[in-house]
Amino acid sequence: MEHQFKKNVLLFKYEDLRRRNGEVYTPHLMGMANLRKSEQFKKGVVFADSMSESDVKRILEEVFPLLRNRR
């Protein structure tokens, strides 16, 4: 029996992240709160234990069309 679970997913765009000395930093609380109010945040995305990498990629591309035709 396949175990399915739901996750909240936040998509970071390149410009959402700060870079300094080879390190990558996520936004502070206010920035994260704004992202959660945007189309970059989706609640309850369904995944399964048995999903392959390509299955996960397909799901994320469906939820976030911006990811289509990306590496």
CHARMM internal coordinates of N, CA and C (Angstrom, degrees):
IC EDIT
DIST 1 N 1 CA 1.4622
DIST 1 CA 1 C 1.5325
ANGL 1 N 1 CA 1 C 109.65
DIST 1 C 2 N 1.3049
ANGL 1 CA 1 C 2 N 115.60
DIHE 1 N 1 CA 1 C 2 N 130.66
DIST 2 N 2 CA 1.4566
ANGL 1 C 2 N 2 CA 121.76
DIHE 1 CA 1 C 2 N 2 CA -177.38
DIST 2 CA 2 C 1.5226
ANGL 2 N 2 CA 2 C 110.50
DIHE 1 C 2 N 2 CA 2 C -78.82
DIST 2 C 3 N 1.3129
ANGL 2 CA 2 C 3 N 116.19
DIHE 2 N 2 CA 2 C 3 N 130.74
DIST 3 N 3 CA 1.4602
ANGL 2 C 3 N 3 CA 121.41
DIHE 2 CA 2 C 3 N 3 CA 177.50
DIST 3 CA 3 C 1.5252
ANGL 3 N 3 CA 3 C 108.98
DIHE 2 C 3 N 3 CA 3 C -92.91
DIST 3 C 4 N 1.3378
ANGL 3 CA 3 C 4 N 116.64
DIHE 3 N 3 CA 3 C 4 N 117.34
DIST 4 N 4 CA 1.4619
ANGL 3 C 4 N 4 CA 121.90
DIHE 3 CA 3 C 4 N 4 CA 177.18
DIST 4 CA 4 C 1.5187
ANGL 4 N 4 CA 4 C 109.10
DIHE 3 C 4 N 4 CA 4 C -104.63
DIST 4 C 5 N 1.2938
ANGL 4 CA 4 C 5 N 115.50
DIHE 4 N 4 CA 4 C 5 N 149.59
DIST 5 N 5 CA 1.4569
ANGL 4 C 5 N 5 CA 120.90
DIHE 4 CA 4 C 5 N 5 CA 178.25
DIST 5 CA 5 C 1.5187
ANGL 5 N 5 CA 5 C 109.18
DIHE 4 C 5 N 5 CA 5 C -147.59
DIST 5 C 6 N 1.3153
ANGL 5 CA 5 C 6 N 115.51
DIHE 5 N 5 CA 5 C 6 N 157.97
DIST 6 N 6 CA 1.4609
ANGL 5 C 6 N 6 CA 121.98
DIHE 5 CA 5 C 6 N 6 CA -179.18
DIST 6 CA 6 C 1.5230
ANGL 6 N 6 CA 6 C 109.54
DIHE 5 C 6 N 6 CA 6 C -109.94
DIST 6 C 7 N 1.3140
ANGL 6 CA 6 C 7 N 114.98
DIHE 6 N 6 CA 6 C 7 N 140.72
DIST 7 N 7 CA 1.4655
ANGL 6 C 7 N 7 CA 121.47
DIHE 6 CA 6 C 7 N 7 CA 177.54
DIST 7 CA 7 C 1.5189
ANGL 7 N 7 CA 7 C 109.26
DIHE 6 C 7 N 7 CA 7 C -133.32
DIST 7 C 8 N 1.3164
ANGL 7 CA 7 C 8 N 115.84
DIHE 7 N 7 CA 7 C 8 N 146.24
DIST 8 N 8 CA 1.4506
ANGL 7 C 8 N 8 CA 121.24
DIHE 7 CA 7 C 8 N 8 CA 169.68
DIST 8 CA 8 C 1.5233
ANGL 8 N 8 CA 8 C 106.68
DIHE 7 C 8 N 8 CA 8 C -84.72
DIST 8 C 9 N 1.3321
ANGL 8 CA 8 C 9 N 116.68
DIHE 8 N 8 CA 8 C 9 N 134.14
DIST 9 N 9 CA 1.4660
ANGL 8 C 9 N 9 CA 120.72
DIHE 8 CA 8 C 9 N 9 CA -174.33
DIST 9 CA 9 C 1.5217
ANGL 9 N 9 CA 9 C 109.63
DIHE 8 C 9 N 9 CA 9 C -124.30
DIST 9 C 10 N 1.3211
ANGL 9 CA 9 C 10 N 115.17
DIHE 9 N 9 CA 9 C 10 N 130.43
DIST 10 N 10 CA 1.4623
ANGL 9 C 10 N 10 CA 122.11
DIHE 9 CA 9 C 10 N 10 CA 176.90
DIST 10 CA 10 C 1.5225
ANGL 10 N 10 CA 10 C 107.73
DIHE 9 C 10 N 10 CA 10 C -116.01
DIST 10 C 11 N 1.3183
ANGL 10 CA 10 C 11 N 116.48
DIHE 10 N 10 CA 10 C 11 N 121.89
DIST 11 N 11 CA 1.4527
ANGL 10 C 11 N 11 CA 122.90
DIHE 10 CA 10 C 11 N 11 CA 179.84
DIST 11 CA 11 C 1.5236
ANGL 11 N 11 CA 11 C 108.97
DIHE 10 C 11 N 11 CA 11 C -93.74
DIST 11 C 12 N 1.3279
ANGL 11 CA 11 C 12 N 116.19
DIHE 11 N 11 CA 11 C 12 N 121.02
DIST 12 N 12 CA 1.4575
ANGL 11 C 12 N 12 CA 120.67
DIHE 11 CA 11 C 12 N 12 CA 174.97
DIST 12 CA 12 C 1.5174
ANGL 12 N 12 CA 12 C 108.84
DIHE 11 C 12 N 12 CA 12 C -93.59
DIST 12 C 13 N 1.3234
ANGL 12 CA 12 C 13 N 116.42
DIHE 12 N 12 CA 12 C 13 N 128.90
DIST 13 N 13 CA 1.4587
ANGL 12 C 13 N 13 CA 121.67
DIHE 12 CA 12 C 13 N 13 CA 171.35
DIST 13 CA 13 C 1.5356
ANGL 13 N 13 CA 13 C 107.27
DIHE 12 C 13 N 13 CA 13 C -88.60
DIST 13 C 14 N 1.3140
ANGL 13 CA 13 C 14 N 115.78
DIHE 13 N 13 CA 13 C 14 N 161.73
DIST 14 N 14 CA 1.4646
ANGL 13 C 14 N 14 CA 120.98
DIHE 13 CA 13 C 14 N 14 CA -179.14
DIST 14 CA 14 C 1.5259
ANGL 14 N 14 CA 14 C 110.88
DIHE 13 C 14 N 14 CA 14 C -52.02
DIST 14 C 15 N 1.3265
ANGL 14 CA 14 C 15 N 116.10
DIHE 14 N 14 CA 14 C 15 N -44.19
DIST 15 N 15 CA 1.4696
ANGL 14 C 15 N 15 CA 120.30
DIHE 14 CA 14 C 15 N 15 CA -175.68
DIST 15 CA 15 C 1.5341
ANGL 15 N 15 CA 15 C 113.46
DIHE 14 C 15 N 15 CA 15 C -73.77
DIST 15 C 16 N 1.3251
ANGL 15 CA 15 C 16 N 118.25
DIHE 15 N 15 CA 15 C 16 N -10.30
DIST 16 N 16 CA 1.4649
ANGL 15 C 16 N 16 CA 121.48
DIHE 15 CA 15 C 16 N 16 CA 178.53
DIST 16 CA 16 C 1.5244
ANGL 16 N 16 CA 16 C 111.97
DIHE 15 C 16 N 16 CA 16 C -78.52
DIST 16 C 17 N 1.3114
ANGL 16 CA 16 C 17 N 116.68
DIHE 16 N 16 CA 16 C 17 N -19.13
DIST 17 N 17 CA 1.4618
ANGL 16 C 17 N 17 CA 121.89
DIHE 16 CA 16 C 17 N 17 CA -173.74
DIST 17 CA 17 C 1.5212
ANGL 17 N 17 CA 17 C 111.10
DIHE 16 C 17 N 17 CA 17 C -105.38
DIST 17 C 18 N 1.3287
ANGL 17 CA 17 C 18 N 114.86
DIHE 17 N 17 CA 17 C 18 N 147.68
DIST 18 N 18 CA 1.4687
ANGL 17 C 18 N 18 CA 120.23
DIHE 17 CA 17 C 18 N 18 CA 175.63
DIST 18 CA 18 C 1.5222
ANGL 18 N 18 CA 18 C 108.28
DIHE 17 C 18 N 18 CA 18 C -103.30
DIST 18 C 19 N 1.3013
ANGL 18 CA 18 C 19 N 116.43
DIHE 18 N 18 CA 18 C 19 N 146.39
DIST 19 N 19 CA 1.4572
ANGL 18 C 19 N 19 CA 122.04
DIHE 18 CA 18 C 19 N 19 CA 178.04
DIST 19 CA 19 C 1.5209
ANGL 19 N 19 CA 19 C 108.98
DIHE 18 C 19 N 19 CA 19 C -125.31
DIST 19 C 20 N 1.3445
ANGL 19 CA 19 C 20 N 113.99
DIHE 19 N 19 CA 19 C 20 N 135.60
DIST 20 N 20 CA 1.4697
ANGL 19 C 20 N 20 CA 119.29
DIHE 19 CA 19 C 20 N 20 CA 177.99
DIST 20 CA 20 C 1.5250
ANGL 20 N 20 CA 20 C 108.39
DIHE 19 C 20 N 20 CA 20 C -154.48
DIST 20 C 21 N 1.3089
ANGL 20 CA 20 C 21 N 116.29
DIHE 20 N 20 CA 20 C 21 N 127.56
DIST 21 N 21 CA 1.4673
ANGL 20 C 21 N 21 CA 123.00
DIHE 20 CA 20 C 21 N 21 CA 177.74
DIST 21 CA 21 C 1.5249
ANGL 21 N 21 CA 21 C 112.36
DIHE 20 C 21 N 21 CA 21 C 53.02
DIST 21 C 22 N 1.3160
ANGL 21 CA 21 C 22 N 116.08
DIHE 21 N 21 CA 21 C 22 N 41.95
DIST 22 N 22 CA 1.4597
ANGL 21 C 22 N 22 CA 120.47
DIHE 21 CA 21 C 22 N 22 CA 177.52
DIST 22 CA 22 C 1.5200
ANGL 22 N 22 CA 22 C 114.46
DIHE 21 C 22 N 22 CA 22 C 78.06
DIST 22 C 23 N 1.3164
ANGL 22 CA 22 C 23 N 118.00
DIHE 22 N 22 CA 22 C 23 N 1.90
DIST 23 N 23 CA 1.4713
ANGL 22 C 23 N 23 CA 122.75
DIHE 22 CA 22 C 23 N 23 CA 179.25
DIST 23 CA 23 C 1.5265
ANGL 23 N 23 CA 23 C 109.36
DIHE 22 C 23 N 23 CA 23 C -103.66
DIST 23 C 24 N 1.3358
ANGL 23 CA 23 C 24 N 116.60
DIHE 23 N 23 CA 23 C 24 N 151.08
DIST 24 N 24 CA 1.4598
ANGL 23 C 24 N 24 CA 122.29
DIHE 23 CA 23 C 24 N 24 CA 178.12
DIST 24 CA 24 C 1.5249
ANGL 24 N 24 CA 24 C 108.03
DIHE 23 C 24 N 24 CA 24 C -114.54
DIST 24 C 25 N 1.3264
ANGL 24 CA 24 C 25 N 115.97
DIHE 24 N 24 CA 24 C 25 N 131.19
DIST 25 N 25 CA 1.4665
ANGL 24 C 25 N 25 CA 121.68
DIHE 24 CA 24 C 25 N 25 CA -176.89
DIST 25 CA 25 C 1.5271
ANGL 25 N 25 CA 25 C 110.62
DIHE 24 C 25 N 25 CA 25 C -120.27
DIST 25 C 26 N 1.3301
ANGL 25 CA 25 C 26 N 115.97
DIHE 25 N 25 CA 25 C 26 N 136.99
DIST 26 N 26 CA 1.4573
ANGL 25 C 26 N 26 CA 121.57
DIHE 25 CA 25 C 26 N 26 CA 176.22
DIST 26 CA 26 C 1.5332
ANGL 26 N 26 CA 26 C 109.00
DIHE 25 C 26 N 26 CA 26 C -81.93
DIST 26 C 27 N 1.3276
ANGL 26 CA 26 C 27 N 116.55
DIHE 26 N 26 CA 26 C 27 N 163.17
DIST 27 N 27 CA 1.4675
ANGL 26 C 27 N 27 CA 119.64
DIHE 26 CA 26 C 27 N 27 CA 179.69
DIST 27 CA 27 C 1.5358
ANGL 27 N 27 CA 27 C 111.81
DIHE 26 C 27 N 27 CA 27 C -63.95
DIST 27 C 28 N 1.3263
ANGL 27 CA 27 C 28 N 114.95
DIHE 27 N 27 CA 27 C 28 N 157.37
DIST 28 N 28 CA 1.4593
ANGL 27 C 28 N 28 CA 121.02
DIHE 27 CA 27 C 28 N 28 CA 174.95
DIST 28 CA 28 C 1.5227
ANGL 28 N 28 CA 28 C 109.38
DIHE 27 C 28 N 28 CA 28 C -73.20
DIST 28 C 29 N 1.3098
ANGL 28 CA 28 C 29 N 117.37
DIHE 28 N 28 CA 28 C 29 N -179.20
DIST 29 N 29 CA 1.4666
ANGL 28 C 29 N 29 CA 122.73
DIHE 28 CA 28 C 29 N 29 CA -174.03
DIST 29 CA 29 C 1.5236
ANGL 29 N 29 CA 29 C 113.79
DIHE 28 C 29 N 29 CA 29 C -52.44
DIST 29 C 30 N 1.3166
ANGL 29 CA 29 C 30 N 117.70
DIHE 29 N 29 CA 29 C 30 N -45.76
DIST 30 N 30 CA 1.4736
ANGL 29 C 30 N 30 CA 120.60
DIHE 29 CA 29 C 30 N 30 CA -178.20
DIST 30 CA 30 C 1.5257
ANGL 30 N 30 CA 30 C 110.18
DIHE 29 C 30 N 30 CA 30 C -65.01
DIST 30 C 31 N 1.3162
ANGL 30 CA 30 C 31 N 117.12
DIHE 30 N 30 CA 30 C 31 N -42.78
DIST 31 N 31 CA 1.4580
ANGL 30 C 31 N 31 CA 120.88
DIHE 30 CA 30 C 31 N 31 CA 178.25
DIST 31 CA 31 C 1.5190
ANGL 31 N 31 CA 31 C 111.71
DIHE 30 C 31 N 31 CA 31 C -63.53
DIST 31 C 32 N 1.3309
ANGL 31 CA 31 C 32 N 116.87
DIHE 31 N 31 CA 31 C 32 N -41.33
DIST 32 N 32 CA 1.4592
ANGL 31 C 32 N 32 CA 121.05
DIHE 31 CA 31 C 32 N 32 CA 178.60
DIST 32 CA 32 C 1.5335
ANGL 32 N 32 CA 32 C 110.18
DIHE 31 C 32 N 32 CA 32 C -65.19
DIST 32 C 33 N 1.3172
ANGL 32 CA 32 C 33 N 117.18
DIHE 32 N 32 CA 32 C 33 N -40.59
DIST 33 N 33 CA 1.4653
ANGL 32 C 33 N 33 CA 121.10
DIHE 32 CA 32 C 33 N 33 CA 179.19
DIST 33 CA 33 C 1.5289
ANGL 33 N 33 CA 33 C 110.57
DIHE 32 C 33 N 33 CA 33 C -61.66
DIST 33 C 34 N 1.3193
ANGL 33 CA 33 C 34 N 117.02
DIHE 33 N 33 CA 33 C 34 N -40.64
DIST 34 N 34 CA 1.4699
ANGL 33 C 34 N 34 CA 120.80
DIHE 33 CA 33 C 34 N 34 CA 178.03
DIST 34 CA 34 C 1.5206
ANGL 34 N 34 CA 34 C 111.08
DIHE 33 C 34 N 34 CA 34 C -66.13
DIST 34 C 35 N 1.3300
ANGL 34 CA 34 C 35 N 117.83
DIHE 34 N 34 CA 34 C 35 N -40.51
DIST 35 N 35 CA 1.4622
ANGL 34 C 35 N 35 CA 120.74
DIHE 34 CA 34 C 35 N 35 CA 178.32
DIST 35 CA 35 C 1.5238
ANGL 35 N 35 CA 35 C 111.32
DIHE 34 C 35 N 35 CA 35 C -64.02
DIST 35 C 36 N 1.3255
ANGL 35 CA 35 C 36 N 116.96
DIHE 35 N 35 CA 35 C 36 N -36.82
DIST 36 N 36 CA 1.4724
ANGL 35 C 36 N 36 CA 120.46
DIHE 35 CA 35 C 36 N 36 CA -179.97
DIST 36 CA 36 C 1.5258
ANGL 36 N 36 CA 36 C 112.09
DIHE 35 C 36 N 36 CA 36 C -68.11
DIST 36 C 37 N 1.3133
ANGL 36 CA 36 C 37 N 117.01
DIHE 36 N 36 CA 36 C 37 N -18.31
DIST 37 N 37 CA 1.4683
ANGL 36 C 37 N 37 CA 121.58
DIHE 36 CA 36 C 37 N 37 CA 177.54
DIST 37 CA 37 C 1.5259
ANGL 37 N 37 CA 37 C 111.38
DIHE 36 C 37 N 37 CA 37 C -91.41
DIST 37 C 38 N 1.3254
ANGL 37 CA 37 C 38 N 117.38
DIHE 37 N 37 CA 37 C 38 N -2.66
DIST 38 N 38 CA 1.4602
ANGL 37 C 38 N 38 CA 121.52
DIHE 37 CA 37 C 38 N 38 CA -174.42
DIST 38 CA 38 C 1.5267
ANGL 38 N 38 CA 38 C 111.10
DIHE 37 C 38 N 38 CA 38 C -101.89
DIST 38 C 39 N 1.3316
ANGL 38 CA 38 C 39 N 114.55
DIHE 38 N 38 CA 38 C 39 N 179.57
DIST 39 N 39 CA 1.4684
ANGL 38 C 39 N 39 CA 121.13
DIHE 38 CA 38 C 39 N 39 CA 177.59
DIST 39 CA 39 C 1.5235
ANGL 39 N 39 CA 39 C 111.60
DIHE 38 C 39 N 39 CA 39 C -71.36
DIST 39 C 40 N 1.3237
ANGL 39 CA 39 C 40 N 117.63
DIHE 39 N 39 CA 39 C 40 N -4.99
DIST 40 N 40 CA 1.4608
ANGL 39 C 40 N 40 CA 121.76
DIHE 39 CA 39 C 40 N 40 CA 179.00
DIST 40 CA 40 C 1.5250
ANGL 40 N 40 CA 40 C 112.65
DIHE 39 C 40 N 40 CA 40 C -82.93
DIST 40 C 41 N 1.3225
ANGL 40 CA 40 C 41 N 117.67
DIHE 40 N 40 CA 40 C 41 N -1.50
DIST 41 N 41 CA 1.4650
ANGL 40 C 41 N 41 CA 121.78
DIHE 40 CA 40 C 41 N 41 CA -179.71
DIST 41 CA 41 C 1.5193
ANGL 41 N 41 CA 41 C 109.01
DIHE 40 C 41 N 41 CA 41 C -120.92
DIST 41 C 42 N 1.3196
ANGL 41 CA 41 C 42 N 115.95
DIHE 41 N 41 CA 41 C 42 N 127.63
DIST 42 N 42 CA 1.4656
ANGL 41 C 42 N 42 CA 121.59
DIHE 41 CA 41 C 42 N 42 CA 177.94
DIST 42 CA 42 C 1.5215
ANGL 42 N 42 CA 42 C 108.95
DIHE 41 C 42 N 42 CA 42 C -128.85
DIST 42 C 43 N 1.3212
ANGL 42 CA 42 C 43 N 114.79
DIHE 42 N 42 CA 42 C 43 N 131.44
DIST 43 N 43 CA 1.4671
ANGL 42 C 43 N 43 CA 121.27
DIHE 42 CA 42 C 43 N 43 CA 178.26
DIST 43 CA 43 C 1.5176
ANGL 43 N 43 CA 43 C 110.55
DIHE 42 C 43 N 43 CA 43 C -92.58
DIST 43 C 44 N 1.3194
ANGL 43 CA 43 C 44 N 116.04
DIHE 43 N 43 CA 43 C 44 N 144.84
DIST 44 N 44 CA 1.4495
ANGL 43 C 44 N 44 CA 121.74
DIHE 43 CA 43 C 44 N 44 CA 169.76
DIST 44 CA 44 C 1.5171
ANGL 44 N 44 CA 44 C 116.18
DIHE 43 C 44 N 44 CA 44 C 67.24
DIST 44 C 45 N 1.3307
ANGL 44 CA 44 C 45 N 117.47
DIHE 44 N 44 CA 44 C 45 N 36.87
DIST 45 N 45 CA 1.4648
ANGL 44 C 45 N 45 CA 120.27
DIHE 44 CA 44 C 45 N 45 CA 176.16
DIST 45 CA 45 C 1.5287
ANGL 45 N 45 CA 45 C 107.31
DIHE 44 C 45 N 45 CA 45 C -72.25
DIST 45 C 46 N 1.3302
ANGL 45 CA 45 C 46 N 116.39
DIHE 45 N 45 CA 45 C 46 N 128.30
DIST 46 N 46 CA 1.4699
ANGL 45 C 46 N 46 CA 121.51
DIHE 45 CA 45 C 46 N 46 CA -173.60
DIST 46 CA 46 C 1.5288
ANGL 46 N 46 CA 46 C 110.44
DIHE 45 C 46 N 46 CA 46 C -90.06
DIST 46 C 47 N 1.3395
ANGL 46 CA 46 C 47 N 114.63
DIHE 46 N 46 CA 46 C 47 N 126.90
DIST 47 N 47 CA 1.4553
ANGL 46 C 47 N 47 CA 123.40
DIHE 46 CA 46 C 47 N 47 CA 175.47
DIST 47 CA 47 C 1.5192
ANGL 47 N 47 CA 47 C 107.98
DIHE 46 C 47 N 47 CA 47 C -124.86
DIST 47 C 48 N 1.3266
ANGL 47 CA 47 C 48 N 116.53
DIHE 47 N 47 CA 47 C 48 N 168.03
DIST 48 N 48 CA 1.4599
ANGL 47 C 48 N 48 CA 121.67
DIHE 47 CA 47 C 48 N 48 CA 177.36
DIST 48 CA 48 C 1.5223
ANGL 48 N 48 CA 48 C 108.88
DIHE 47 C 48 N 48 CA 48 C -137.27
DIST 48 C 49 N 1.3278
ANGL 48 CA 48 C 49 N 115.58
DIHE 48 N 48 CA 48 C 49 N 149.69
DIST 49 N 49 CA 1.4671
ANGL 48 C 49 N 49 CA 121.10
DIHE 48 CA 48 C 49 N 49 CA 178.97
DIST 49 CA 49 C 1.5181
ANGL 49 N 49 CA 49 C 112.22
DIHE 48 C 49 N 49 CA 49 C -56.59
DIST 49 C 50 N 1.3067
ANGL 49 CA 49 C 50 N 116.87
DIHE 49 N 49 CA 49 C 50 N -33.73
DIST 50 N 50 CA 1.4669
ANGL 49 C 50 N 50 CA 121.49
DIHE 49 CA 49 C 50 N 50 CA -173.69
DIST 50 CA 50 C 1.5286
ANGL 50 N 50 CA 50 C 113.80
DIHE 49 C 50 N 50 CA 50 C -85.89
DIST 50 C 51 N 1.3323
ANGL 50 CA 50 C 51 N 117.88
DIHE 50 N 50 CA 50 C 51 N 2.21
DIST 51 N 51 CA 1.4673
ANGL 50 C 51 N 51 CA 120.49
DIHE 50 CA 50 C 51 N 51 CA -176.45
DIST 51 CA 51 C 1.5179
ANGL 51 N 51 CA 51 C 111.48
DIHE 50 C 51 N 51 CA 51 C -70.08
DIST 51 C 52 N 1.3291
ANGL 51 CA 51 C 52 N 114.92
DIHE 51 N 51 CA 51 C 52 N 139.39
DIST 52 N 52 CA 1.4613
ANGL 51 C 52 N 52 CA 120.68
DIHE 51 CA 51 C 52 N 52 CA 174.85
DIST 52 CA 52 C 1.5327
ANGL 52 N 52 CA 52 C 108.64
DIHE 51 C 52 N 52 CA 52 C -84.52
DIST 52 C 53 N 1.3041
ANGL 52 CA 52 C 53 N 115.57
DIHE 52 N 52 CA 52 C 53 N 172.35
DIST 53 N 53 CA 1.4569
ANGL 52 C 53 N 53 CA 120.60
DIHE 52 CA 52 C 53 N 53 CA 177.02
DIST 53 CA 53 C 1.5251
ANGL 53 N 53 CA 53 C 110.61
DIHE 52 C 53 N 53 CA 53 C -58.38
DIST 53 C 54 N 1.3283
ANGL 53 CA 53 C 54 N 117.03
DIHE 53 N 53 CA 53 C 54 N -41.50
DIST 54 N 54 CA 1.4679
ANGL 53 C 54 N 54 CA 119.80
DIHE 53 CA 53 C 54 N 54 CA -179.79
DIST 54 CA 54 C 1.5262
ANGL 54 N 54 CA 54 C 111.67
DIHE 53 C 54 N 54 CA 54 C -68.52
DIST 54 C 55 N 1.3427
ANGL 54 CA 54 C 55 N 117.69
DIHE 54 N 54 CA 54 C 55 N -31.92
DIST 55 N 55 CA 1.4655
ANGL 54 C 55 N 55 CA 120.85
DIHE 54 CA 54 C 55 N 55 CA 175.44
DIST 55 CA 55 C 1.5318
ANGL 55 N 55 CA 55 C 110.70
DIHE 54 C 55 N 55 CA 55 C -64.23
DIST 55 C 56 N 1.3234
ANGL 55 CA 55 C 56 N 115.86
DIHE 55 N 55 CA 55 C 56 N -44.80
DIST 56 N 56 CA 1.4648
ANGL 55 C 56 N 56 CA 120.79
DIHE 55 CA 55 C 56 N 56 CA 179.63
DIST 56 CA 56 C 1.5310
ANGL 56 N 56 CA 56 C 109.56
DIHE 55 C 56 N 56 CA 56 C -63.66
DIST 56 C 57 N 1.3251
ANGL 56 CA 56 C 57 N 116.86
DIHE 56 N 56 CA 56 C 57 N -43.46
DIST 57 N 57 CA 1.4634
ANGL 56 C 57 N 57 CA 120.96
DIHE 56 CA 56 C 57 N 57 CA 178.49
DIST 57 CA 57 C 1.5239
ANGL 57 N 57 CA 57 C 110.53
DIHE 56 C 57 N 57 CA 57 C -59.69
DIST 57 C 58 N 1.3370
ANGL 57 CA 57 C 58 N 117.42
DIHE 57 N 57 CA 57 C 58 N -43.23
DIST 58 N 58 CA 1.4685
ANGL 57 C 58 N 58 CA 121.59
DIHE 57 CA 57 C 58 N 58 CA 179.89
DIST 58 CA 58 C 1.5275
ANGL 58 N 58 CA 58 C 110.49
DIHE 57 C 58 N 58 CA 58 C -61.66
DIST 58 C 59 N 1.3224
ANGL 58 CA 58 C 59 N 117.04
DIHE 58 N 58 CA 58 C 59 N -45.50
DIST 59 N 59 CA 1.4757
ANGL 58 C 59 N 59 CA 121.48
DIHE 58 CA 58 C 59 N 59 CA 179.20
DIST 59 CA 59 C 1.5304
ANGL 59 N 59 CA 59 C 110.15
DIHE 58 C 59 N 59 CA 59 C -60.03
DIST 59 C 60 N 1.3257
ANGL 59 CA 59 C 60 N 116.68
DIHE 59 N 59 CA 59 C 60 N -47.45
DIST 60 N 60 CA 1.4634
ANGL 59 C 60 N 60 CA 120.15
DIHE 59 CA 59 C 60 N 60 CA -178.58
DIST 60 CA 60 C 1.5251
ANGL 60 N 60 CA 60 C 111.86
DIHE 59 C 60 N 60 CA 60 C -65.04
DIST 60 C 61 N 1.3247
ANGL 60 CA 60 C 61 N 117.86
DIHE 60 N 60 CA 60 C 61 N -35.76
DIST 61 N 61 CA 1.4643
ANGL 60 C 61 N 61 CA 120.61
DIHE 60 CA 60 C 61 N 61 CA 176.76
DIST 61 CA 61 C 1.5218
ANGL 61 N 61 CA 61 C 111.67
DIHE 60 C 61 N 61 CA 61 C -68.51
DIST 61 C 62 N 1.3239
ANGL 61 CA 61 C 62 N 117.08
DIHE 61 N 61 CA 61 C 62 N -31.61
DIST 62 N 62 CA 1.4717
ANGL 61 C 62 N 62 CA 120.28
DIHE 61 CA 61 C 62 N 62 CA 176.22
DIST 62 CA 62 C 1.5193
ANGL 62 N 62 CA 62 C 110.49
DIHE 61 C 62 N 62 CA 62 C -69.48
DIST 62 C 63 N 1.3168
ANGL 62 CA 62 C 63 N 116.13
DIHE 62 N 62 CA 62 C 63 N -41.71
DIST 63 N 63 CA 1.4695
ANGL 62 C 63 N 63 CA 121.47
DIHE 62 CA 62 C 63 N 63 CA -177.67
DIST 63 CA 63 C 1.5303
ANGL 63 N 63 CA 63 C 111.22
DIHE 62 C 63 N 63 CA 63 C -74.92
DIST 63 C 64 N 1.3383
ANGL 63 CA 63 C 64 N 116.04
DIHE 63 N 63 CA 63 C 64 N -37.87
DIST 64 N 64 CA 1.4671
ANGL 63 C 64 N 64 CA 122.21
DIHE 63 CA 63 C 64 N 64 CA -178.93
DIST 64 CA 64 C 1.5324
ANGL 64 N 64 CA 64 C 108.86
DIHE 63 C 64 N 64 CA 64 C -122.37
DIST 64 C 65 N 1.3334
ANGL 64 CA 64 C 65 N 118.59
DIHE 64 N 64 CA 64 C 65 N 86.90
DIST 65 N 65 CA 1.4708
ANGL 64 C 65 N 65 CA 121.21
DIHE 64 CA 64 C 65 N 65 CA -178.57
DIST 65 CA 65 C 1.5342
ANGL 65 N 65 CA 65 C 113.49
DIHE 64 C 65 N 65 CA 65 C -54.60
DIST 65 C 66 N 1.3252
ANGL 65 CA 65 C 66 N 117.99
DIHE 65 N 65 CA 65 C 66 N -24.04
DIST 66 N 66 CA 1.4549
ANGL 65 C 66 N 66 CA 122.63
DIHE 65 CA 65 C 66 N 66 CA 177.44
DIST 66 CA 66 C 1.5394
ANGL 66 N 66 CA 66 C 112.07
DIHE 65 C 66 N 66 CA 66 C -56.27
DIST 66 C 67 N 1.3303
ANGL 66 CA 66 C 67 N 116.88
DIHE 66 N 66 CA 66 C 67 N -27.25
DIST 67 N 67 CA 1.4599
ANGL 66 C 67 N 67 CA 121.10
DIHE 66 CA 66 C 67 N 67 CA -177.59
DIST 67 CA 67 C 1.5236
ANGL 67 N 67 CA 67 C 113.72
DIHE 66 C 67 N 67 CA 67 C -79.39
DIST 67 C 68 N 1.3103
ANGL 67 CA 67 C 68 N 117.78
DIHE 67 N 67 CA 67 C 68 N -14.00
DIST 68 N 68 CA 1.4631
ANGL 67 C 68 N 68 CA 120.23
DIHE 67 CA 67 C 68 N 68 CA -179.16
DIST 68 CA 68 C 1.5147
ANGL 68 N 68 CA 68 C 111.05
DIHE 67 C 68 N 68 CA 68 C -61.65
DIST 68 C 69 N 1.3273
ANGL 68 CA 68 C 69 N 114.92
DIHE 68 N 68 CA 68 C 69 N 141.98
DIST 69 N 69 CA 1.4682
ANGL 68 C 69 N 69 CA 122.07
DIHE 68 CA 68 C 69 N 69 CA 179.27
DIST 69 CA 69 C 1.5188
ANGL 69 N 69 CA 69 C 113.51
DIHE 68 C 69 N 69 CA 69 C 61.11
DIST 69 C 70 N 1.3226
ANGL 69 CA 69 C 70 N 115.88
DIHE 69 N 69 CA 69 C 70 N 29.29
DIST 70 N 70 CA 1.4691
ANGL 69 C 70 N 70 CA 121.44
DIHE 69 CA 69 C 70 N 70 CA 173.83
DIST 70 CA 70 C 1.5168
ANGL 70 N 70 CA 70 C 108.17
DIHE 69 C 70 N 70 CA 70 C -107.84
DIST 70 C 71 N 1.3172
ANGL 70 CA 70 C 71 N 117.20
DIHE 70 N 70 CA 70 C 71 N 168.19
DIST 71 N 71 CA 1.4636
ANGL 70 C 71 N 71 CA 120.75
DIHE 70 CA 70 C 71 N 71 CA 178.96
DIST 71 CA 71 C 1.4893
ANGL 71 N 71 CA 71 C 111.13
DIHE 70 C 71 N 71 CA 71 C -58.41
END
COOR INIT
IC SEED 1 N 1 CA 1 C
IC BUILD
